[in-house]
Amino acid sequence: MRLLQCLQVKLMVLMFVRVRILLVLMCAALPMAAQQKRPAAAPVPRQPKLVLAIMIDQFRYEFLTRFRSEYTGGLKRMMEEGANFTNARYRHFPTVTATGHATLLTGATPAATGIIENQWWDRKTSATVTSVSDASTRLLGAEGSGVSPRRLLQSTVGDELRVSGKGGKVIGISIKDRSAILPVGHSADAAYWLDAVTGNFVSSTYYFRALPAWADEFNKSKPADKYAGHEWLKHKMPSTTGRLLYDDIDTTPFTNELLQQFTLKALAAEKLGAGIKTDLLAVSYSGNDLVGHEYGPDSEEAHDMALRVDRLIGDLLRAAEAQAGAGNVLAVLSADHGVAPVPEDNINRKLPGGRLDLAHLRAALERVLTDKFGGSQWVAYMAGGSVYLNPVTLASRAAKAADVEDVAANALRALPHVFRVYTREQLLNGGVAGDEFGTGVRNGFNAVRSPDLTVLLDPYWIARLNTGTTHGTLFDYDTHVPLLFWGSRIKSGQYRQSVTPNDIAPTLSDLLGIATPSGSSGRVLFEMFK
């Protein structure tokens, strides 16, 4: 009996020891099991070797849908393989080339960029200035005073890319100087545009002392001259070379073709996308705007321009990929503004619209202000929706600016087809309604540079006489533009939420892992990230 009890005790001890050993082994295995179950760390996203920032000057969003079945090139590829934001709208006034291009890679409104128009009246010098004029520089490749980004008050994605140490070369190219200069910012390596006098692609001493050898070689080949005598639709180019030919090229697709030839030359010569750092190339196809103004958005010419720019963008994407490698290119595409229908086309559709002579508005202002305050020459400058009062006349009559602004605004509001008038005093002191129009005008108001009166015309009414059309308003036909992202880190699909081109700069900055530009008011479009 005692022997049996001893055996039972030993058995229990053995069982206890085994259980203890088993528990120790299980505890030791737990960290290993947890390690095995823990998901593998996500790979660090690959930094793109080349960022393409593409603008089509004067390109409504509805051009993407209207002609979609006919696109075979870059627009088709970016819509199918990339992210298509279908409700991207500008939220500033005016919607013109300089304001849109300044917004593209700053993410800032004109109030912050200081780029309030293509040109404006400068109170310090009592003279008209352009968004990029700079008398301290000279043109390279042609004669004349140069230009620079010095009027731009904010940093761009290109500037922040360079500051971060991750950036390689930053280059802007367009037909227009402002469209080449403003997107790439202050620290860009170069900006190039087409000179209508010489037919050359030119630059400014702001960037370097002489054009690079490859650009000089391109100009010496006289690429514009080959279009002499060419025909497009029902339009025939001058048969001789020179200024007349270069002027006429502007309103044909040949201007975008020249831009493309120069861009592909720059891509290869500068080895963009072939280095260890991220390069940025901003390209703006201006030809669509020049043709659109002349013939309108419903014309055969505008239709053909859309199809042709689609093919050019396709070629640009392929060339960029060939140089940087598949998966190493990040592209974004938008437009600086849309455009109004030709008024006569709208009238034929039984829709509103017409042409308004700004000279009549100016004359009415002069009469009202002279009758009320005496004096003369009350308006120093008037263009588009901008009215600058003459400070000399104000001083001579000892009139308060706010009082003169009120009288002038009420006089303009009483005229036919004037939709809204905002005074400088209202905008400085928050006396503006918070609807989309008041907000848009506030977003475009810079206290130093903006006018004393801002005038908005009725929908479909334009301040362009005789023929053609224009843009600049806060109505949908001018504000609604494409917004496409394309690249290996972009999730394809249609995104229907309300966004703005101001979102481009912070989104690119996030993808590149750099600081957001200084004045950005947009958000990161993270919903399209893979």
Phi, psi and omega in degrees: 000315179295323179297320179296320180295320179297320179295321180296319180296316180297321179297318179296320179296316179300317179297318180298316181296317179298316178300319182295317179299317180299318179297319179297316179296319178297317180297321179293327183282339184302310179300323179295317179296319179296322179296320181292326182280336182296129181297147179297143180299139179296139179296145178294127182302140181286131177290128178297146179273339179215129172255125175255118174253108188250129174240139168250117184287124181063073182219101178296154174300320186293348171296329177295320183276323183296321185251013189304319183294344183261349181285137179232354188248231188293321179296316177300314183295316182292325178290323184276324185259346185243196180261127182246106177271109191276351183232056177264125182222142172288148180236038177221159176237136000271157176268087182229175188303309185295316182294319180293317181290329176290328179288325190315303186246009168261331187073008186257158175277163177302330177303325182267323181287336186080356178269088190267347183194176170293321174210157181207172180270123182269118184294330182291320184256354184052045181214160177280136176234157174261172182295342182230004182298140183204099184293347180279357180241168178232155176288150173242124184100355178198172179269148172130171178293145184270191183217166180197172177272015189295337178281347178283124188267352184240165175276162179244173174302319179299318178299313182292328177296318179293317180298324184293340185087354180270349188270142172264245181267147178232118186223138176242139181221135177200181170276325181263144180298314182296328182285336176275325190274312190293322180296325187270342170085202194281323188258017179299150177288328183193156167220139182228147177208168185269130178265122185287342181280316186258342187076011180267155165273125189240172176213200186226151176294353172301326186265320182196171184278334181211153177300144173303154184301322182293324179289320178297319178297319178300314181296324180294338178283354178050058185296332181291331185295334183293346180273000177301127179081356179292154176243146175220120186051240180257016183252134179244134180283154174305146185277347180248155180277165179126192188303319182298318178296314183295325176294317183290331179301328182308320186259037175221167176291349182294334179293320175291328177295318177299316178302316181296317180300316181291321181296315179294326175295317179295318180304314181285313186294323181271358179054043182293130181086000183258357182264189181270346179253168182277122174267156178230126177237118177255125183234129179237118180275098186279340186302326180298324179289316183296321177287319182299320177299320186286319190242343178091161186288344182259011185274161174299325181295314180296322177299311181295322178298320180297316181293323182288320181291330174302315181292321179297317180294323175300316179296321179295317178298317180295319180294320179295317179295320181299325182274318184272337184100147180301136180083359183255006181247131173246123183237144172228142181227135174208191176225157182277341180181170172261220181194151176278153172296155170299127185307319181296326176295318180294319180298320177296334177273001184067033176252163180293165175143160179172183181245138182238131180272113180296335178298325178291321177296319181294318179296320178297319178298313181301317181296312183297315183289324177293318178298322184277317189243353185079190179073193181202173180052057181285333182260118179278325184202139177213124178202142182056234178258018186251131175232121176252125178281153183278113182295333179293315178294319178303314182292322183291334181261359182053040182262144176284133183303318182297322180291318180294319178300317181297314180297316181296317181297317180295325178295318180291321180298334181280351183275151179298141172069018169265119187276307179216150172226130179241137179263159177300319180298317178300314184289327178288331188245019173072023182266040184238137179301147184271021177283182185297331181282315177298318179296317180297319179291319176299320179294339179262001187263117173251124189301329183276320192257337189284162187285175177279332178225135176243123188246128174248130179272165177300158178306136176073002175265136184230152177263060176221123186271157169073289186222170173073196183210182181205193185209183176131350188272182174259011177277159191301326182295341178258334187262334187275114186228164175293153170212104184237134171244144183212134178161175186292340181259009184253130178275120185290155177144173175264135180238116190260002179291159180285122179226181181216153175302341174299341181282346184296310185298310179295329179292314177299318181299319179295316180295329181270349181070040181235171178294145175288139178307151194302323185254011187302134177242008182268185178235166177279127181275062188294340184296342180263359182287140173286000000 
